[in-house]
């Protein structure tokens, strides 16, 4: 898999406690690796933190992939960027000596979408995901992967204009159709991360085998 090596990709790494999980923290549009790293302590204060920086810019704001407009993703670019992120994760696992420590991708908004795309296309590398305010990221791309080892929680507001409910419903259906274990947490409201969302994610993460 060809992708920029860990040393060539701006990121933050905090080792956490030995044998604790690794949280792959993926920021939303306009965020960065430092902003999103603080969220990890809300989910598991013992976890290691691996927070790369999105490599696309839109009007000066960092993102994970290109888009043609709000909610209109450049799916070809999504696929390339998901491949690159999977390569980064594999490189980081070796570079930081993470061994078999489980890695859970945690993303908000655009970060959730790249986490979901990577899990959909590269389940051998990313198979645990906490997606805050994400949606189906792959357009009409035909999905053939076996996701039977994947576990995801999808957390959304039911009136989020940036991650519309029909796309979220399509996401959950696609994940289940390909064998993933999916929990959906749907709350009243729109885009963002509320305290109840963090509580749902923290509980779900703690209960993983």
C-alpha positions as CSV (number, residue, x, y, z in Angstrom):
1,X,0.0,0.0,0.0
2,X,1.6,3.3,-1.1
3,X,1.0,6.2,1.2
4,X,3.0,8.9,3.0
5,X,5.0,7.4,5.9
6,X,4.3,8.4,9.4
7,X,7.3,10.7,9.5
8,X,6.0,12.6,6.4
9,X,2.5,13.1,7.7
10,X,1.9,15.8,10.4
11,X,0.3,14.2,13.4
12,X,0.2,14.0,17.1
13,X,1.0,10.8,19.1
14,X,0.5,10.2,22.8
15,X,1.5,6.7,24.0
16,X,-1.1,6.3,26.7
17,X,-1.0,3.4,29.2
18,X,0.7,0.1,28.1
19,X,-1.8,-2.2,26.4
20,X,-4.6,0.4,26.3
21,X,-6.4,0.9,23.0
22,X,-5.2,3.4,20.5
23,X,-7.7,6.1,19.5
24,X,-7.2,7.3,15.9
25,X,-8.6,10.8,16.3
26,X,-9.9,12.4,13.0
27,X,-10.8,16.1,13.1
28,X,-13.7,17.8,11.2
29,X,-13.4,20.5,8.5
30,X,-11.4,23.5,9.9
31,X,-10.1,21.5,12.9
32,X,-6.6,20.0,13.3
33,X,-4.8,17.2,15.1
34,X,-4.4,19.2,18.3
35,X,-8.1,20.2,18.6
36,X,-9.4,16.7,18.2
37,X,-6.9,15.0,20.4
38,X,-8.5,16.5,23.5
39,X,-11.7,14.5,22.8
40,X,-9.9,11.2,23.4
41,X,-9.7,11.8,27.1
42,X,-13.5,12.0,27.2
43,X,-13.7,8.5,25.7
44,X,-10.8,6.7,27.4
45,X,-8.3,8.6,29.5
46,X,-5.9,5.6,29.4
47,X,-5.8,5.3,25.6
48,X,-3.0,6.2,23.3
49,X,-3.8,9.0,20.9
50,X,-2.9,9.0,17.2
51,X,-4.2,12.1,15.5
52,X,-3.1,12.8,11.9
53,X,-3.8,16.1,10.1
54,X,-6.2,16.2,7.1
55,X,-4.1,16.7,3.9
56,X,-6.7,18.6,1.8
57,X,-7.4,22.3,2.2
58,X,-10.7,24.1,1.3
59,X,-10.7,27.9,1.6
60,X,-7.8,27.5,4.0
61,X,-9.5,24.9,6.2
62,X,-8.1,21.4,6.7
63,X,-10.2,18.5,5.4
64,X,-9.7,14.8,4.6
65,X,-10.9,14.7,1.0
66,X,-12.2,17.0,-1.7
67,X,-15.9,17.7,-2.3
68,X,-17.8,19.4,-5.1
69,X,-20.1,21.2,-2.6
70,X,-21.9,20.7,0.7
71,X,-22.7,17.0,0.9
72,X,-21.4,16.3,-2.6
73,X,-18.2,14.3,-2.1
74,X,-15.5,13.7,-4.7
75,X,-15.8,9.9,-4.3
76,X,-12.7,9.1,-6.3
77,X,-10.8,11.3,-3.9
78,X,-12.5,9.8,-0.9
79,X,-11.3,6.4,-2.1
80,X,-7.7,7.6,-2.6
81,X,-7.6,9.4,0.8
82,X,-9.0,6.4,2.6
83,X,-6.3,4.2,1.1
84,X,-3.7,6.7,2.2
85,X,-5.1,6.9,5.8
86,X,-5.1,3.1,6.0
87,X,-1.4,3.2,4.9
88,X,-0.6,5.8,7.6
89,X,-2.3,3.6,10.3
90,X,-0.2,0.6,9.2
91,X,3.0,2.7,9.2
92,X,2.2,4.2,12.6
93,X,1.5,0.8,14.1
94,X,5.1,-0.3,13.1
95,X,6.7,3.1,13.8
96,X,5.4,3.4,17.3
97,X,5.6,-0.3,18.2
98,X,1.9,-0.6,18.7
99,X,1.9,-4.4,18.1
100,X,-1.6,-5.9,18.4
101,X,-3.1,-3.0,20.4
102,X,-6.6,-2.4,19.1
103,X,-7.1,0.8,17.1
104,X,-10.5,2.6,17.2
105,X,-11.1,5.4,14.7
106,X,-13.0,8.4,16.2
107,X,-14.1,11.0,13.8
108,X,-16.3,14.1,13.8
109,X,-18.1,15.3,10.6
110,X,-15.6,15.2,7.8
111,X,-13.4,13.1,10.1
112,X,-16.2,10.7,10.7
113,X,-16.7,10.4,6.9
114,X,-13.1,9.5,6.3
115,X,-13.1,7.0,9.2
116,X,-16.2,5.4,7.7
117,X,-14.8,5.3,4.2
118,X,-11.6,3.7,5.5
119,X,-13.6,1.1,7.5
120,X,-15.7,0.3,4.5
121,X,-12.8,-0.1,2.1
122,X,-10.0,-1.3,4.4
123,X,-11.5,-3.3,7.2
124,X,-8.3,-5.2,7.7
125,X,-6.8,-1.9,9.0
126,X,-9.7,0.0,10.5
127,X,-12.5,-2.1,11.9
128,X,-13.7,-0.2,15.0
129,X,-15.2,3.3,14.5
130,X,-17.0,5.9,16.5
131,X,-18.6,8.3,14.0
132,X,-20.0,11.6,15.3
133,X,-22.2,13.4,12.7
134,X,-21.1,11.2,9.8
135,X,-22.9,10.0,6.7
136,X,-22.5,7.5,3.8
137,X,-19.2,8.6,2.1
138,X,-18.9,6.5,-1.0
139,X,-21.7,7.7,-3.4
140,X,-22.4,5.1,-6.0
141,X,-19.1,3.2,-5.5
142,X,-19.8,-0.5,-5.4
143,X,-18.8,-2.0,-2.1
144,X,-17.5,-5.6,-2.0
145,X,-15.7,-5.8,1.3
146,X,-16.5,-8.3,4.0
147,X,-17.2,-6.3,7.2
148,X,-18.0,-9.2,9.4
149,X,-15.2,-8.3,11.9
150,X,-16.1,-4.6,12.0
151,X,-17.8,-2.9,14.9
152,X,-19.2,0.7,14.6
153,X,-21.3,3.2,16.5
154,X,-23.0,5.9,14.4
155,X,-24.1,8.9,16.4
156,X,-26.2,11.6,14.7
157,X,-28.7,14.3,15.2
158,X,-32.0,13.5,13.5
159,X,-32.3,17.0,11.9
160,X,-28.7,17.5,10.9
161,X,-28.6,19.3,7.5
162,X,-24.9,18.5,7.0
163,X,-25.4,14.7,7.6
164,X,-29.0,14.1,6.4
165,X,-30.9,11.3,8.0
166,X,-31.5,9.4,4.6
167,X,-27.7,9.2,4.1
168,X,-27.2,8.0,7.7
169,X,-29.9,5.4,7.2
170,X,-28.1,4.3,4.0
171,X,-24.8,4.1,5.8
172,X,-26.2,1.8,8.6
173,X,-28.0,-0.4,6.0
174,X,-24.8,-0.8,4.0
175,X,-22.7,-1.6,7.0
176,X,-25.1,-4.3,8.2
177,X,-25.6,-5.7,4.7
178,X,-21.9,-6.4,4.5
179,X,-21.7,-8.0,7.9
180,X,-20.7,-5.2,10.3
181,X,-22.0,-5.0,13.9
182,X,-23.5,-1.5,14.1
183,X,-25.1,0.5,16.9
184,X,-26.9,3.6,16.0
185,X,-27.5,6.5,18.5
186,X,-29.9,9.0,17.1
187,X,-30.9,12.1,19.1
188,X,-33.0,15.2,18.5
189,X,-31.0,18.1,17.0
190,X,-28.4,18.8,14.4
191,X,-24.7,18.8,13.7
192,X,-22.2,18.5,16.6
193,X,-21.2,16.4,19.6
194,X,-23.4,16.7,22.7
195,X,-22.7,15.3,26.1
196,X,-25.2,12.5,25.5
197,X,-23.2,11.6,22.4
198,X,-20.0,11.3,24.3
199,X,-21.7,9.2,27.0
200,X,-23.1,6.8,24.4
201,X,-19.6,6.6,22.7
202,X,-17.8,6.1,26.0
203,X,-20.2,3.3,27.1
204,X,-20.0,1.6,23.7
205,X,-16.2,1.7,23.7
206,X,-15.9,0.4,27.3
207,X,-18.1,-2.6,26.4
208,X,-16.1,-3.7,23.4
209,X,-14.4,-7.1,23.8
